[in-house]
Amino acid sequence: MNLSHHHQNQLHLIQAGLRRSDPQLAARRSMLGSLADGQAMPAWEQVSSRHDRIRQAAVVIAETISVVVAAIFIFLRAVLALVAALVPGGRARSSAQRREPARPRPRTGRPARPGGQG
């Protein structure tokens, strides 16, 4: 943790006062300090820096924007599909309208067969 010189001096004065007022506490603190010396502080106990918090906030904002854009895109596609289905002459036509009309056969001079063949 980065502290200013003034704050470090204040903490040193508090530490010296505690050592003088309770020698047993000072001995326990010294023993605990020697046991934990050289060990890294667990990540869940560390305080993130301002830069880390800004970066995390930027990531959350970017993810939120991408989700909102995707939701708007899906909504617009649904609206366009609904409009296309409701508007006559639009893209959505019934299956009967999709088929090409039957082409007339050339006349051969023969009479048509009963039942529509030929």
C-alpha positions, 0 to 999 in steps of 0.5 A: 500500500502506498502511503504518503510520508506523513501517513507513514509517520503517523502509523509509526508513532501509533505502532511505537505507542502500542509497543510501549503500552502493551509489551505482550501485544508487541511480542505477538505482533512481532511473531506474527510478522515473522511468520507472514514475512515473504508471503503475498497478501491474498487477492481477496484482501487486496484493495484494487487501485483506481486504475483497476476499478476504472478498467473493470467499470469500462469492461462492464459498460462495454458488455452492457452496451453490447447486450443492449445493442443485441437486444435492439437488433433482435427487437428490430428484426422481430418488428420487421418480420411482423410488418412483412407478414402483415403488409400485403405485397410484402415479402411474406406471401402464402405458398399459393402466391409463391408458385409460378402461374401455369404456362399455357400449352401450345395448341396442337389442334387436338381436342383437350382430353377429359380430366384436364390432361393434354 
